[in-house]
Amino acid sequence: MKLFDESLFDDNFKEYLMKFSEGVKLPPALVVQNIILAKFARDKAFMDVYGATESLLFEFPGRTGEDGETYLITGAELFDIIYQMEKQKLEIEYIDNLAAVPVEALSEHDREILGRHGKLPKQQAEAKKQKESVDDLRAKYNIPKTKPGQNSYWEK
């Protein structure tokens, strides 16, 4: 019994599937089966926890053509839509995890993702400039750098 007709596959998908299949050293049909099983398992776990599916038939979006008919989106177009949505979701999770990372420890990769979302932290130079301006104001108005009880000038 043949489960799927490979002639229905988009050429880009076939190429990706074959490379993936060779990489994991498994037949393409088994790769497809396990990917589908993983998807069904994630959906079932989501339903068990939240009581509903994450999005009903998300993998089967349609678009309306110029003739007014609805067409199923598949192949490279569907791949790109799902890829962009998943990437956006993962980047938001990644950014949330970066909240605990000191600015100095952020990698170029971290900064690139933060920049795409308009969340770049203040740079060291800006913080240093602000500190210098505070030091200038202290000097100008003769404000001590220490608090009372910490060897300030009036306690000597």
N, C-alpha and C positions, 0 to 999 in steps of 0.2 A: 504494500500500500504506500503510495507516494503522498506525503503530507502537504507539499507545496510545489508549485510549478515555477521553476527557476526563471522561466522566460518572462515572468511577471516582474522580476527584480530590475530595478534601475541599474544601469551600467556602473555608476559610481558605487552603489551598494554592493554589487557583485564583487567589484575589485576590493573594496574594504573588507567584505566577508571572507574572501579568499586569503587575503594577507593575514587577517586575524586568525583564521582557521590554521594556516601554516604556522603562525607564531605560537599557538597553543597546542599544535600537533593533534588536532581533532577534526573530524569530518565536518563540513559546513552545516549539515543537517543537525548534528548534535550541538553545534555552537548556537544555531538559531533556537533550538529547543530549550537549551539552558538559559538563554537570554529571556525568552518568553516566560519560562517558569519563574525566573527571578522577578520579573515584572509582576506576574500574578501573585507571588508571595508577598511582595511589598504592598500591593493593593489590598490583599487580604489583611495584612498586619495593620494597615491604615484603617480599614473598616472596623477591625476588632477594637482598636483604641478609640477612634473618633466616631464610630457608628455610621459612617458614610464613606463613599469613595472620594478621593482627593478631587477628582474632576471626572465626571461621567464621560467615558469614551474620548478622553483627551487625545488619544492617538489617531482619531478619525475626524480631524477638522475639515470643514468644507469651505469653499469660497464660491461666491456667485459670479458667474461669467457674464460676458457682455450680452448673451442671449437670455439672461435671467435664470438660467439653470444653475443648480448647485453642483459643484464638482468636488470630489474627494481630493484632498491634498496628500500627495505621496512622494516617495523618492527623495531627491536632493532638497526639494522645497520643504518637505516635512522635517527632514533631518536638520536643516538650517533653523527652522522655527523652534524646534525642541532644543537644539544646541544652545541657541541664544537665550532662551528662557531658563534653562538649567544653569548656564554660566552666570547669568544675572543673579539667580537664587544663591548659588554657591559663593559668588563674590560678596554678597551681602552677609552671609554667614561668616565668611573669612574676615570681613571688616569688623564684625562684632567681636571676633576672637582677638583681633589686633588691639582692641581697647586696653588690654592689660599689658601690652608691650611698650616699653619706654621708647620715646621718639628716636633716641640714639641707636637703638637696636633694630630699627626697621631696615629691611633689605631693599634693594632696588625694585625687586618684584613686589614687595609690600607697597612701596611708594607708588608704583605704576597702577596697582589696583585702586589704592586710595585716591589717586589723581583722577581716574576714570569716573569715580563717583563723587568728585568734588569734596573729598574729605581729607586732604593733605594737612597734616599737623603743622603748627608753626615751626619754622626752621630754627636751628640753633642761632643763626646770625640775627634773626629778628629778636629772639629772647635776649641775646647778648646786648643788642642795641637798646632794648628797653631797660635792661639793668644799668647800662652806662648812663642813660638819661636820668634814671633815678639817682645814681651816684652824683651826677652833675648837679641835680637839684639839692641834694643833701649838702654838697660843698657850697653851693651858692647861698643857701639859707642857714648854714652852719648847724645842720641837723645831725645829731650823733647817729652812728651806725648801730650802736648797741642800745638795749632797752635798760630802764632803771634796774639797778642791782647787778648789772653786768659791766662794771668798770666804766660807766659813762663819765663824761667830763665833769659833771656837777657832783659826783660822789667822791672825787679825789680830795 
